[in-house]
Amino acid sequence: MTRTMMIAAGVLLSAGAFPIAHANCGPAPQPAFAIPDGAHASNDEMSAARDNLSEYSAQVAAYASCLDAEQADSGRSAATDARHLRGEDLERGSAALLRLASIVGCFTEQVQVFHATGGGSDAGPAQCSSPGSRRAR
C-alpha cells in the first residue's frame, strides 16, 4: 500500500499544472479493475487490487509525462492555438489525476476495513469502487 500511495502522490505532485497535449497522448487511462470490499476480500484479492492500482498509477504517470512533453513541444506553436489546447488538456489531465486520487482513496479505505475486519472471501466490488461513487476525498 505504501508504494502505491507514494506513486500516486508523486503523480499528483509532479503534474501540478497540466500541460498541453495533442493526439499523441491519446485518451486518459481508465481503470480496468474494481477495488474489492475490504470486509469480504481475501488477502489475495487485496494484493491484486494493490498491484492493479500500482499499474494504473504508472499509466497515469506516463500520461502526465506525455502531456509534459507535449507542452514543451507546443511552445513552438501559435499562442492562440496553445491557449485553446491548454484549457482542454488541463481538464483532461485534471480529470485523470482526480480519478486516480479517488481510486487511491477508495483503496485506502478498503485496506483499513480489511485490517479492521480481517477480510473474508469472494468479495464483490466496494461501494466506493463504482464509477458513480468515485470522488476525490
Secondary structure, DSSP 8 states (H G I E B T S, - for coil): -HHHHHHHHHHHHHTSS-----GGG-S-----S--B-TTT--HHHHHHHHHHHHHHHHHHHHHHHHHHHHHHHHTTS-HHHHHHHHHHHHHHHHHHHHHHHHHHHHHHHHHHHHHHH---SS--B-GGGSGGG----
